[in-house]
Amino acid sequence: MLKEFNVLDLTTEAGWLCGKMLGDLGADVIKIEPPGGDPGRQHGPYYKKTKDPERSLFWFALNANKRGITLNIESREGRDLLTKLVQETDCIVESFAPGALEKLHLDYTSLKKINPGVILTSISSFGQEGPRKDWKASDLVCMAMGGFLHLCGAPDRAPVGVSLPHGYFFAGADAAVGTMIAYYHREQTGVGQWVDVSIQQSVAMTCFNSVPWWQLQKVIQGRMGAFRKIGLFGGLVLRQTWPCKNGFVIFILTAGAFGARTNQLLTEWMDSEGMAPEFMKKMDWKTLDAKNMAPDFVKAFDEYVMKFFLSHTKEELYEGAVRKGMQLYPVYDCAALAESPQLRARDAWQPVEHPELGITMTYPGAWVKMSEAGCQTRRRAPLIGEHNLEVYHEGLGLPLEEVERLKQSGVI
């Protein structure tokens, strides 16, 4: 799809996903690292637990579908080489602090003098404008200041972080979308654009559904852990995440016609195994009303349903729910995702060769399926400076002796 689209990726791990997504769609993405390698290569876990910049699984995952070169853009010769690359590229993606590229004379104003149609996509903690644009922040800080962490964890403890840098992922995906919109605009007008992505703002946009909760139900969404507030003014707190024999399932007591079917089927299932109490068997579930659901009823319901769920695996509960037509879902871990027949049927996983390790690894494949010109993982992440000769000698036409000199002098 994007085979004629060329990208120079100058990002840290805050923006890796943007280039990865563009590469998945067919763009020729060149990841530019400082000589010696990107510091993000020190981010584990590592293949076979061997700490090595060439074995970072984090690097593998977010830099597949990219070629890789090394270049010291802070040196004069390095900037000259980058200028030559910019002349032939469509897009530059970067995640430096605001103002850093301007000091190197590589800001958008300077770049468009070199290439009027170039697209510059900038990813930073708080964006290129505003009173906090110069503040330094990690993914955790952006997740907190974007409002996401306010919703993570249990109400009786401080907010908790999530296990992966989702703020960086949100911003990377937004940057890829913004880049594609700018590319479409350029194809129509011939004019490039500066795409400005704030990680904080990308995080905040994922929480937009919290606002209607107040407007519609007068509930301020907060940390609820395994529970959920429902009803006008949030007067009712119901469990939605339940432990079972080998993990967790999602189930919530729901009122009205929608919930009546599932509640009745669950009661019958429990009764068939001698685990349904009399009050559940006698209950006319069609009359259950969330507005006046008594706390004592909810407590008793939770007690018996908890015992039933704990007597089964999540697979047994899910398969039984599907057969009976109930609303109940398993909480998958990564191992379960890898074995999911649904994801396998959609070619969600692809084998990718790592000849330097002598293995073939399973990678995520297409994140979107298309009838034409699909999305796929075509190559593993690059080794440090793997494509230096390909880019500098074959691409820019530098003599081999010059490439070696640049290497010895620390420019590449």
DRENDO-1510 file (C-alpha; in Angstrom, 1 decimal, always signed):
<recs>
REC; n; res; u; v; w
REC; 1; MET; +0.0; +0.0; +0.0 .
REC; 2; LEU; +2.8; +2.5; +1.0 .
REC; 3; LYS; +5.6; +1.0; -1.1 .
REC; 4; GLU; +6.5; +4.3; -2.6 .
REC; 5; PHE; +6.4; +6.1; +0.8 .
REC; 6; ASN; +9.8; +6.7; +2.4 .
REC; 7; VAL; +10.2; +7.4; +6.1 .
REC; 8; LEU; +13.2; +8.4; +8.2 .
REC; 9; ASP; +12.6; +7.3; +11.8 .
REC; 10; LEU; +14.5; +9.4; +14.3 .
REC; 11; THR; +12.4; +8.4; +17.3 .
REC; 12; THR; +13.2; +7.1; +20.7 .
REC; 13; GLU; +10.9; +4.3; +22.1 .
REC; 14; ALA; +8.3; +7.0; +22.6 .
REC; 15; GLY; +7.7; +7.0; +18.8 .
REC; 16; TRP; +8.8; +3.6; +17.6 .
REC; 17; LEU; +5.3; +2.3; +17.0 .
REC; 18; CYS; +4.6; +5.1; +14.4 .
REC; 19; GLY; +7.3; +3.9; +12.1 .
REC; 20; LYS; +6.4; +0.3; +12.8 .
REC; 21; MET; +2.8; +0.8; +11.7 .
REC; 22; LEU; +3.9; +2.7; +8.5 .
REC; 23; GLY; +6.3; -0.1; +7.8 .
REC; 24; ASP; +3.6; -2.7; +8.3 .
REC; 25; LEU; +1.6; -0.9; +5.6 .
REC; 26; GLY; +4.5; -1.2; +3.1 .
REC; 27; ALA; +6.5; +2.0; +3.7 .
REC; 28; ASP; +10.3; +1.9; +3.4 .
REC; 29; VAL; +11.2; +3.0; +7.0 .
REC; 30; ILE; +14.9; +3.7; +7.8 .
REC; 31; LYS; +15.5; +3.6; +11.6 .
REC; 32; ILE; +18.3; +6.1; +12.4 .
REC; 33; GLU; +20.2; +5.2; +15.5 .
REC; 34; PRO; +23.2; +7.0; +17.1 .
REC; 35; PRO; +26.5; +5.1; +16.5 .
REC; 36; GLY; +26.6; +2.2; +19.0 .
REC; 37; GLY; +22.8; +1.7; +18.8 .
REC; 38; ASP; +19.6; +3.2; +20.2 .
REC; 39; PRO; +19.5; +3.4; +24.0 .
REC; 40; GLY; +16.1; +1.7; +23.8 .
REC; 41; ARG; +17.9; -1.5; +22.9 .
REC; 42; GLN; +18.7; -1.8; +26.6 .
REC; 43; HIS; +15.0; -2.3; +27.3 .
REC; 44; GLY; +14.3; -5.9; +28.2 .
REC; 45; PRO; +13.2; -8.6; +28.2 .
REC; 46; TYR; +15.9; -10.3; +26.1 .
REC; 47; TYR; +15.9; -13.4; +24.0 .
REC; 48; LYS; +16.9; -16.3; +26.2 .
REC; 49; LYS; +17.5; -13.7; +29.0 .
REC; 50; THR; +20.8; -12.7; +27.5 .
REC; 51; LYS; +21.3; -9.0; +28.0 .
REC; 52; ASP; +22.5; -7.8; +24.6 .
REC; 53; PRO; +21.4; -4.8; +22.5 .
REC; 54; GLU; +20.8; -7.2; +19.6 .
REC; 55; ARG; +18.5; -9.4; +21.6 .
REC; 56; SER; +15.9; -7.0; +23.1 .
REC; 57; LEU; +12.5; -8.4; +22.5 .
REC; 58; PHE; +11.1; -4.9; +23.0 .
REC; 59; TRP; +13.3; -3.7; +20.2 .
REC; 60; PHE; +12.3; -6.7; +18.0 .
REC; 61; ALA; +8.5; -6.0; +18.5 .
REC; 62; LEU; +8.5; -2.3; +17.7 .
REC; 63; ASN; +11.1; -2.0; +15.1 .
REC; 64; ALA; +10.3; -4.8; +12.7 .
REC; 65; ASN; +9.7; -3.8; +9.1 .
REC; 66; LYS; +12.4; -1.2; +9.3 .
REC; 67; ARG; +15.9; -0.9; +7.8 .
REC; 68; GLY; +18.5; +0.4; +10.2 .
REC; 69; ILE; +21.5; +2.8; +9.9 .
REC; 70; THR; +23.7; +4.6; +12.4 .
REC; 71; LEU; +24.2; +8.4; +12.2 .
REC; 72; ASN; +25.4; +11.1; +14.6 .
REC; 73; ILE; +23.2; +13.9; +13.6 .
REC; 74; GLU; +24.8; +16.2; +16.2 .
REC; 75; SER; +28.0; +16.3; +14.1 .
REC; 76; ARG; +28.3; +18.5; +11.0 .
REC; 77; GLU; +29.0; +15.6; +8.7 .
REC; 78; GLY; +26.1; +13.7; +10.2 .
REC; 79; ARG; +23.7; +16.6; +9.5 .
REC; 80; ASP; +25.0; +16.9; +6.0 .
REC; 81; LEU; +24.3; +13.2; +5.4 .
REC; 82; LEU; +20.8; +13.5; +6.9 .
REC; 83; THR; +20.2; +16.5; +4.6 .
REC; 84; LYS; +21.0; +14.3; +1.6 .
REC; 85; LEU; +18.6; +11.6; +3.0 .
REC; 86; VAL; +15.9; +14.2; +3.5 .
REC; 87; GLN; +16.0; +15.3; -0.1 .
REC; 88; GLU; +14.8; +11.8; -1.1 .
REC; 89; THR; +12.3; +11.1; +1.7 .
REC; 90; ASP; +8.6; +11.7; +2.2 .
REC; 91; CYS; +8.4; +11.8; +6.0 .
REC; 92; ILE; +10.6; +12.2; +9.1 .
REC; 93; VAL; +9.3; +11.0; +12.4 .
REC; 94; GLU; +11.0; +12.3; +15.5 .
REC; 95; SER; +10.5; +12.4; +19.3 .
REC; 96; PHE; +13.1; +14.9; +20.5 .
REC; 97; ALA; +12.3; +17.5; +23.0 .
REC; 98; PRO; +10.6; +20.6; +21.5 .
REC; 99; GLY; +13.2; +22.9; +20.1 .
REC; 100; ALA; +16.0; +20.3; +19.9 .
REC; 101; LEU; +15.8; +20.0; +16.1 .
REC; 102; GLU; +15.8; +23.8; +15.7 .
REC; 103; LYS; +19.1; +24.0; +17.4 .
REC; 104; LEU; +20.4; +21.5; +14.9 .
REC; 105; HIS; +18.8; +23.4; +12.0 .
REC; 106; LEU; +16.6; +20.4; +11.3 .
REC; 107; ASP; +13.3; +21.9; +12.3 .
REC; 108; TYR; +10.3; +22.0; +10.0 .
REC; 109; THR; +11.2; +25.4; +8.6 .
REC; 110; SER; +14.7; +24.2; +7.7 .
REC; 111; LEU; +13.6; +20.8; +6.4 .
REC; 112; LYS; +11.0; +22.2; +4.0 .
REC; 113; LYS; +13.6; +24.4; +2.4 .
REC; 114; ILE; +15.5; +21.1; +1.6 .
REC; 115; ASN; +12.3; +19.3; +0.6 .
REC; 116; PRO; +9.2; +21.4; +0.2 .
REC; 117; GLY; +6.9; +18.3; +0.3 .
REC; 118; VAL; +8.4; +16.7; +3.3 .
REC; 119; ILE; +6.2; +15.7; +6.3 .
REC; 120; LEU; +7.6; +16.1; +9.7 .
REC; 121; THR; +5.8; +14.1; +12.5 .
REC; 122; SER; +6.9; +15.2; +16.0 .
REC; 123; ILE; +6.0; +13.2; +19.1 .
REC; 124; SER; +6.7; +14.8; +22.5 .
REC; 125; SER; +5.4; +14.5; +26.0 .
REC; 126; PHE; +3.2; +17.6; +25.9 .
REC; 127; GLY; +3.3; +18.8; +22.3 .
REC; 128; GLN; +5.2; +21.7; +20.6 .
REC; 129; GLU; +3.0; +24.4; +22.2 .
REC; 130; GLY; +1.7; +25.4; +25.6 .
REC; 131; PRO; +3.1; +26.2; +29.0 .
REC; 132; ARG; +4.4; +22.7; +29.7 .
REC; 133; LYS; +5.9; +21.9; +26.3 .
REC; 134; ASP; +9.4; +21.9; +27.7 .
REC; 135; TRP; +8.6; +19.6; +30.7 .
REC; 136; LYS; +10.3; +16.3; +30.6 .
REC; 137; ALA; +8.1; +13.2; +31.1 .
REC; 138; SER; +8.2; +9.4; +30.9 .
REC; 139; ASP; +5.3; +7.2; +29.7 .
REC; 140; LEU; +4.2; +6.9; +33.4 .
REC; 141; VAL; +4.0; +10.7; +33.8 .
REC; 142; CYS; +2.0; +11.1; +30.6 .
REC; 143; MET; -0.3; +8.3; +31.6 .
REC; 144; ALA; -0.9; +10.0; +34.9 .
REC; 145; MET; -1.3; +13.6; +33.5 .
REC; 146; GLY; -3.5; +12.2; +30.7 .
REC; 147; GLY; -6.0; +11.0; +33.3 .
REC; 148; PHE; -5.6; +7.3; +32.5 .
REC; 149; LEU; -4.1; +6.2; +35.8 .
REC; 150; HIS; -6.9; +7.8; +37.7 .
REC; 151; LEU; -9.0; +4.9; +36.3 .
REC; 152; CYS; -6.4; +2.1; +37.0 .
REC; 153; GLY; -6.4; +0.0; +40.1 .
REC; 154; ALA; -8.6; -0.4; +43.2 .
REC; 155; PRO; -10.4; +2.5; +44.9 .
REC; 156; ASP; -8.7; +1.9; +48.3 .
REC; 157; ARG; -5.2; +2.4; +47.0 .
REC; 158; ALA; -3.2; +4.8; +44.9 .
REC; 159; PRO; -3.4; +4.6; +41.1 .
REC; 160; VAL; -1.3; +1.8; +39.5 .
REC; 161; GLY; +0.6; +1.8; +36.2 .
REC; 162; VAL; -0.1; -0.7; +33.5 .
REC; 163; SER; +2.6; -3.2; +32.4 .
REC; 164; LEU; +3.4; -1.7; +29.0 .
REC; 165; PRO; +4.0; +1.9; +27.9 .
REC; 166; HIS; +0.6; +2.5; +26.6 .
REC; 167; GLY; +1.0; +6.2; +26.4 .
REC; 168; TYR; +3.8; +5.8; +23.9 .
REC; 169; PHE; +1.6; +3.3; +22.0 .
REC; 170; PHE; -1.4; +5.6; +21.9 .
REC; 171; ALA; +0.8; +8.5; +20.7 .
REC; 172; GLY; +2.6; +6.3; +18.1 .
REC; 173; ALA; -0.7; +5.2; +16.6 .
REC; 174; ASP; -2.0; +8.7; +16.6 .
REC; 175; ALA; +1.2; +9.8; +14.9 .
REC; 176; ALA; +0.8; +7.2; +12.2 .
REC; 177; VAL; -2.7; +8.3; +11.5 .
REC; 178; GLY; -1.7; +12.0; +11.4 .
REC; 179; THR; +1.1; +11.1; +9.0 .
REC; 180; MET; -1.3; +9.4; +6.7 .
REC; 181; ILE; -3.6; +12.3; +6.7 .
REC; 182; ALA; -0.7; +14.7; +5.9 .
REC; 183; TYR; +0.4; +12.3; +3.1 .
REC; 184; TYR; -3.1; +12.4; +1.6 .
REC; 185; HIS; -3.2; +16.2; +1.9 .
REC; 186; ARG; +0.2; +16.4; +0.1 .
REC; 187; GLU; -1.0; +14.1; -2.7 .
REC; 188; GLN; -3.8; +16.5; -3.3 .
REC; 189; THR; -1.9; +19.8; -2.9 .
REC; 190; GLY; +1.8; +19.0; -3.1 .
REC; 191; VAL; +2.3; +20.7; +0.3 .
REC; 192; GLY; +3.9; +18.9; +3.3 .
REC; 193; GLN; +2.9; +19.4; +6.9 .
REC; 194; TRP; +4.2; +19.4; +10.4 .
REC; 195; VAL; +2.3; +16.8; +12.5 .
REC; 196; ASP; +2.4; +17.6; +16.2 .
REC; 197; VAL; +1.5; +14.7; +18.6 .
REC; 198; SER; +1.3; +15.2; +22.4 .
REC; 199; ILE; +1.6; +11.9; +24.3 .
REC; 200; GLN; -0.5; +13.5; +27.2 .
REC; 201; GLN; -3.2; +14.5; +24.8 .
REC; 202; SER; -3.2; +11.1; +23.1 .
REC; 203; VAL; -3.7; +9.5; +26.5 .
REC; 204; ALA; -6.4; +11.9; +27.4 .
REC; 205; MET; -8.4; +11.1; +24.3 .
REC; 206; THR; -8.6; +7.5; +25.3 .
REC; 207; CYS; -10.5; +8.6; +28.4 .
REC; 208; PHE; -13.1; +10.6; +26.6 .
REC; 209; ASN; -15.9; +8.1; +27.5 .
REC; 210; SER; -15.5; +9.1; +31.2 .
REC; 211; VAL; -17.2; +12.4; +30.5 .
REC; 212; PRO; -20.6; +11.1; +29.4 .
REC; 213; TRP; -20.8; +9.0; +32.6 .
REC; 214; TRP; -21.3; +12.2; +34.5 .
REC; 215; GLN; -23.6; +13.7; +31.9 .
REC; 216; LEU; -25.8; +10.6; +31.6 .
REC; 217; GLN; -25.6; +9.0; +35.1 .
REC; 218; LYS; -24.1; +11.7; +37.3 .
REC; 219; VAL; -21.2; +9.3; +38.1 .
REC; 220; ILE; -17.6; +10.4; +38.3 .
REC; 221; GLN; -15.6; +7.5; +36.9 .
REC; 222; GLY; -12.8; +6.4; +39.2 .
REC; 223; ARG; -10.7; +3.4; +40.1 .
REC; 224; MET; -13.1; +0.5; +40.7 .
REC; 225; GLY; -10.8; -2.5; +40.4 .
REC; 226; ALA; -12.9; -5.6; +39.8 .
REC; 227; PHE; -16.1; -3.6; +40.2 .
REC; 228; ARG; -18.3; -1.1; +38.2 .
REC; 229; LYS; -20.6; +1.7; +39.3 .
REC; 230; ILE; -24.0; +1.6; +37.6 .
REC; 231; GLY; -27.4; +3.3; +38.1 .
REC; 232; LEU; -28.2; +7.0; +38.5 .
REC; 233; PHE; -25.7; +8.7; +40.8 .
REC; 234; GLY; -23.6; +5.5; +40.8 .
REC; 235; GLY; -25.5; +4.1; +43.7 .
REC; 236; LEU; -24.9; +0.5; +42.8 .
REC; 237; VAL; -21.5; -1.2; +42.7 .
REC; 238; LEU; -21.4; -4.5; +41.0 .
REC; 239; ARG; -18.5; -7.0; +40.4 .
REC; 240; GLN; -17.5; -7.5; +36.8 .
REC; 241; THR; -14.2; -9.4; +37.1 .
REC; 242; TRP; -14.4; -12.7; +38.8 .
REC; 243; PRO; -11.7; -15.2; +39.8 .
REC; 244; CYS; -12.1; -18.8; +38.6 .
REC; 245; LYS; -10.0; -21.9; +38.8 .
REC; 246; ASN; -7.2; -20.8; +36.4 .
REC; 247; GLY; -7.7; -17.0; +36.0 .
REC; 248; PHE; -10.5; -14.6; +35.6 .
REC; 249; VAL; -13.8; -14.1; +33.7 .
REC; 250; ILE; -15.9; -11.0; +33.0 .
REC; 251; PHE; -19.5; -11.2; +34.1 .
REC; 252; ILE; -21.8; -8.5; +35.4 .
REC; 253; LEU; -25.3; -8.8; +37.0 .
REC; 254; THR; -27.5; -6.9; +34.5 .
REC; 255; ALA; -31.1; -5.9; +34.9 .
REC; 256; GLY; -33.9; -5.7; +32.4 .
REC; 257; ALA; -34.7; -8.0; +29.4 .
REC; 258; PHE; -31.0; -8.0; +28.4 .
REC; 259; GLY; -29.8; -9.4; +31.7 .
REC; 260; ALA; -32.8; -11.6; +32.4 .
REC; 261; ARG; -31.8; -14.3; +29.9 .
REC; 262; THR; -28.2; -14.6; +31.1 .
REC; 263; ASN; -29.2; -14.5; +34.8 .
REC; 264; GLN; -31.8; -17.2; +34.2 .
REC; 265; LEU; -29.4; -19.4; +32.3 .
REC; 266; LEU; -26.7; -19.0; +34.9 .
REC; 267; THR; -29.1; -20.0; +37.6 .
REC; 268; GLU; -30.1; -23.1; +35.7 .
REC; 269; TRP; -26.5; -24.0; +35.1 .
REC; 270; MET; -25.6; -23.6; +38.8 .
REC; 271; ASP; -28.7; -25.6; +39.7 .
REC; 272; SER; -27.7; -28.5; +37.5 .
REC; 273; GLU; -24.6; -28.8; +39.6 .
REC; 274; GLY; -26.4; -28.3; +42.9 .
REC; 275; MET; -24.9; -24.9; +43.5 .
REC; 276; ALA; -27.9; -22.5; +43.0 .
REC; 277; PRO; -29.5; -21.1; +46.2 .
REC; 278; GLU; -33.2; -21.0; +46.6 .
REC; 279; PHE; -33.5; -17.2; +46.2 .
REC; 280; MET; -31.9; -17.4; +42.8 .
REC; 281; LYS; -34.1; -20.3; +41.7 .
REC; 282; LYS; -37.2; -18.4; +42.8 .
REC; 283; MET; -36.2; -15.1; +41.3 .
REC; 284; ASP; -38.2; -13.7; +38.4 .
REC; 285; TRP; -35.2; -12.2; +36.6 .
REC; 286; LYS; -37.4; -10.2; +34.3 .
REC; 287; THR; -38.4; -8.0; +37.2 .
REC; 288; LEU; -34.9; -7.2; +38.4 .
REC; 289; ASP; -34.4; -3.4; +38.4 .
REC; 290; ALA; -31.0; -1.9; +38.8 .
REC; 291; LYS; -32.4; +1.2; +40.4 .
REC; 292; ASN; -33.7; -0.6; +43.5 .
REC; 293; MET; -31.4; -3.7; +43.6 .
REC; 294; ALA; -30.9; -4.3; +47.3 .
REC; 295; PRO; -27.3; -4.5; +48.6 .
REC; 296; ASP; -28.1; -7.6; +50.6 .
REC; 297; PHE; -29.3; -9.3; +47.4 .
REC; 298; VAL; -26.2; -8.3; +45.5 .
REC; 299; LYS; -24.0; -9.6; +48.3 .
REC; 300; ALA; -25.7; -13.0; +48.4 .
REC; 301; PHE; -25.7; -13.2; +44.6 .
REC; 302; ASP; -21.9; -12.5; +44.6 .
REC; 303; GLU; -21.2; -15.2; +47.3 .
REC; 304; TYR; -22.9; -18.0; +45.4 .
REC; 305; VAL; -21.8; -17.0; +41.9 .
REC; 306; MET; -18.2; -16.7; +43.2 .
REC; 307; LYS; -18.2; -20.3; +44.5 .
REC; 308; PHE; -19.6; -21.5; +41.2 .
REC; 309; PHE; -17.0; -19.7; +39.1 .
REC; 310; LEU; -14.2; -20.9; +41.4 .
REC; 311; SER; -15.2; -24.5; +40.7 .
REC; 312; HIS; -14.6; -24.1; +36.9 .
REC; 313; THR; -11.8; -23.0; +34.6 .
REC; 314; LYS; -12.2; -20.0; +32.4 .
REC; 315; GLU; -12.4; -22.3; +29.4 .
REC; 316; GLU; -15.2; -24.3; +30.9 .
REC; 317; LEU; -17.1; -21.2; +31.8 .
REC; 318; TYR; -16.6; -19.5; +28.4 .
REC; 319; GLU; -17.5; -22.6; +26.4 .
REC; 320; GLY; -20.5; -23.2; +28.5 .
REC; 321; ALA; -21.6; -19.6; +28.2 .
REC; 322; VAL; -21.3; -19.8; +24.4 .
REC; 323; ARG; -23.4; -23.0; +24.2 .
REC; 324; LYS; -26.1; -21.5; +26.4 .
REC; 325; GLY; -26.1; -18.1; +24.9 .
REC; 326; MET; -24.9; -16.2; +28.0 .
REC; 327; GLN; -22.9; -13.0; +28.4 .
REC; 328; LEU; -19.6; -14.2; +30.0 .
REC; 329; TYR; -16.1; -13.8; +28.7 .
REC; 330; PRO; -12.6; -15.0; +29.7 .
REC; 331; VAL; -9.7; -12.7; +30.6 .
REC; 332; TYR; -7.0; -13.8; +28.2 .
REC; 333; ASP; -3.3; -13.7; +29.0 .
REC; 334; CYS; -0.6; -13.5; +26.3 .
REC; 335; ALA; -0.3; -17.3; +26.1 .
REC; 336; ALA; -4.0; -17.6; +25.5 .
REC; 337; LEU; -3.9; -15.0; +22.9 .
REC; 338; ALA; -1.2; -16.8; +21.0 .
REC; 339; GLU; -3.4; -20.0; +21.0 .
REC; 340; SER; -6.6; -18.2; +20.1 .
REC; 341; PRO; -8.3; -20.0; +17.2 .
REC; 342; GLN; -10.1; -16.7; +16.2 .
REC; 343; LEU; -6.8; -14.8; +15.9 .
REC; 344; ARG; -5.1; -17.7; +14.1 .
REC; 345; ALA; -7.9; -17.8; +11.6 .
REC; 346; ARG; -7.3; -14.1; +10.9 .
REC; 347; ASP; -3.5; -14.7; +10.4 .
REC; 348; ALA; -2.8; -12.6; +13.5 .
REC; 349; TRP; +0.6; -14.2; +13.9 .
REC; 350; GLN; +3.5; -14.6; +11.4 .
REC; 351; PRO; +6.8; -16.5; +11.4 .
REC; 352; VAL; +9.8; -14.1; +11.0 .
REC; 353; GLU; +13.3; -15.4; +10.5 .
REC; 354; HIS; +16.2; -14.3; +12.6 .
REC; 355; PRO; +19.2; -15.8; +10.8 .
REC; 356; GLU; +21.7; -14.2; +13.2 .
REC; 357; LEU; +20.1; -16.2; +16.0 .
REC; 358; GLY; +19.4; -19.2; +13.8 .
REC; 359; ILE; +15.7; -19.2; +14.7 .
REC; 360; THR; +12.2; -18.3; +13.4 .
REC; 361; MET; +10.1; -16.2; +15.9 .
REC; 362; THR; +6.4; -15.7; +15.9 .
REC; 363; TYR; +5.5; -12.1; +15.5 .
REC; 364; PRO; +2.1; -10.2; +15.5 .
REC; 365; GLY; +1.0; -10.0; +11.8 .
REC; 366; ALA; -1.6; -7.8; +10.3 .
REC; 367; TRP; -3.3; -5.5; +12.7 .
REC; 368; VAL; -5.8; -4.7; +10.0 .
REC; 369; LYS; -7.0; -6.9; +7.1 .
REC; 370; MET; -7.5; -5.4; +3.7 .
REC; 371; SER; -8.9; -6.9; +0.5 .
REC; 372; GLU; -6.0; -5.3; -1.5 .
REC; 373; ALA; -2.4; -4.5; -0.6 .
REC; 374; GLY; -2.3; -5.9; +2.9 .
REC; 375; CYS; -0.6; -5.2; +6.1 .
REC; 376; GLN; +2.1; -7.6; +7.2 .
REC; 377; THR; +5.4; -8.2; +9.0 .
REC; 378; ARG; +8.0; -8.6; +6.2 .
REC; 379; ARG; +11.3; -8.3; +8.1 .
REC; 380; ARG; +12.8; -8.5; +11.6 .
REC; 381; ALA; +14.1; -5.4; +13.3 .
REC; 382; PRO; +17.5; -4.3; +12.1 .
REC; 383; LEU; +20.9; -5.0; +13.7 .
REC; 384; ILE; +23.0; -2.0; +14.7 .
REC; 385; GLY; +24.0; -0.3; +11.5 .
REC; 386; GLU; +22.9; -3.3; +9.4 .
REC; 387; HIS; +22.0; -1.3; +6.3 .
REC; 388; ASN; +24.7; +1.4; +6.4 .
REC; 389; LEU; +26.3; +0.1; +3.2 .
REC; 390; GLU; +23.0; -0.3; +1.5 .
REC; 391; VAL; +21.9; +3.3; +2.4 .
REC; 392; TYR; +25.2; +5.2; +2.3 .
REC; 393; HIS; +27.1; +3.4; -0.5 .
REC; 394; GLU; +24.3; +2.0; -2.7 .
REC; 395; GLY; +21.7; +4.7; -2.0 .
REC; 396; LEU; +23.7; +7.9; -1.6 .
REC; 397; GLY; +26.6; +6.7; -3.8 .
REC; 398; LEU; +29.4; +7.3; -1.2 .
REC; 399; PRO; +32.6; +5.4; -2.0 .
REC; 400; LEU; +33.3; +2.4; +0.3 .
REC; 401; GLU; +36.4; +4.2; +1.6 .
REC; 402; GLU; +34.3; +7.2; +2.6 .
REC; 403; VAL; +31.8; +5.0; +4.4 .
REC; 404; GLU; +34.7; +3.4; +6.3 .
REC; 405; ARG; +36.2; +6.8; +7.2 .
REC; 406; LEU; +32.8; +8.0; +8.5 .
REC; 407; LYS; +32.5; +4.9; +10.6 .
REC; 408; GLN; +36.0; +5.3; +12.1 .
REC; 409; SER; +35.4; +9.0; +12.8 .
REC; 410; GLY; +32.2; +8.2; +14.7 .
REC; 411; VAL; +29.8; +9.9; +12.2 .
REC; 412; ILE; +28.1; +6.6; +11.4 .
</recs>
